[in-house]
Amino acid sequence: MSSIVNELAWRGLIHQVTDRAALSERLEAGPIVAYIGFDPTAGSLHVGHLQQLCLLRLIARHGSRPIALIGGGTGMIGDPSGKSEERNLLQPRELEANRASISAQVAALLGSDAPEAADGSEAAGSAVIADNFDWLGEVGLIDFLRDVGKLFSVNEMVRKDSVRSRLDRQGESLSFTEFSYMLLQAWDFVQLYDRYGCELQLGGSDQWGNISEGVTLIRRLRAGAKAFGLTSPLVTKADGTKFGKTESGTVWLNPERTSPYEFYQFWMRTPDTDAVSYLRRFTSLGEEEIVELGDRLASHPEERRAQRELASSLTTLVHGAGEAARAAVAAKALFTMSLADLGGEALEVALADAPRTVVARADLDGPLSVIGASVLTGIVSSRGDARRQLSQGAIYLNGVRVAEDRPLHPGDALHGRWVVLRRGRSTQHVIEVRDEVARLGDEEAR
């Protein structure tokens, strides 16, 4: 079996393959060109895209050539896969801004900074960043329906999970626009086959219907062509909820949307039950090293060594080694050290990227209590939740466990500037104290 397939297998990244034996044989014969698509539906990719980006990096490590396809064309339509309702269509200016932004993100992660010419002169592992608007923007409707549409069976298309799940959901419908997405994605595969010799499409398990249709289309249109599809399991949390979503929203790769510190903390909060799986899927660590980290996690969970390695590796990948180191220092200061012992300058550095709420200094000599501050900062969901967390010993003020509710006072402000609230081992928030801001109202303080 191919070394690429072996690695994909032990990392848990194989869900379905169109022809596993033939793909393994093809990979044994030499490098392959493989692609994954990213539609520019937002101005940044998020952690839900990381598995696919790491797949492309894995392909490159094995000497094969990865293609990241930006969906400048398909992004105008919307993929129904995994969606419970019709997408809102983006305006051209917003779509163009999104295309530029995520192209830059992908380029930074794959080590390429521009789409490359299809002249075959580049090294096998060099990444390509392409945009399907280059061909979808020019294709004529009549020609497309005649040459491509006639090869698709509507009967077969409606049996695909991405379509059937929408049609079977009461009160939901599927527009012809989204229904046509499958044809466009299949045509992408044909175009990448012609332009770059791409033989393999990768994606999440929700893309199986689209990917398998693309494989079939290539084989129908290009006599003797080899084409394969491989999907990976979708990343979910241990409780089955959506990966990459937190109480405060989506975890983005853009540092202006999610700071490197918050990004680092997202991975530090990984439950023990998920940590080893995430190390396999998202990092380039070897199997023996991951097994060792898993064993250490099982025997000494309080050390959270697996989570620290995960957070460090992925923050370095996305934001660079400097930001990863800075986030690690801040986390250590906020979660394992006595904050009162930190000097003002060191504490300022530690708190630089932490989520924060600004209050007036006078609020620390009034009705603002530990419970009120916990609700205000969002480390708890309600006053009732705050009381439960207090009773369980899960609320910390400046690193010290708080046993019961009490008013905050000026002496709680470290170096006269910061009050740090924490819930449990990983959720914390900074209250920044200023003189020039307006006081909270009584309702906000309570």
Protein Blocks (a to p, Z undefined) as FASTA:
>chain_A
ZZklmmmmmnopafbdfblmlmmmmmmnoccddddddddfbfbdcfklmmmmmmmmmmmm
nopacddddffklmmnopaehpabdcddddfklmmmmmmmmmmmmmmmnopabdcdfehp
acfklccdddfklmmmmpcfklmmmmmmmmpcfklmmmpmklmmmmmpghiacdfklmmm
mmmmmmmmmmmmmmnopabdcddfklmmmmmmmmmmmmmmmghiacddddddddddfkop
aehiafkbccdfblklmcfklmmmmmmmpcfklmmmmmmmmmmcdfklmmmmmmmmmmmm
mnommmmmmmmmmmmmmnojklmmmmmmmmmmmmmpcfklpcfklmmmmmmmgccddddf
klmmcfbdfklmmmmnopafbfklmmmmmmnopaceehiacfbdcdddfklpgghlaccd
dehjlbccdddddfkbccddfklmZZ
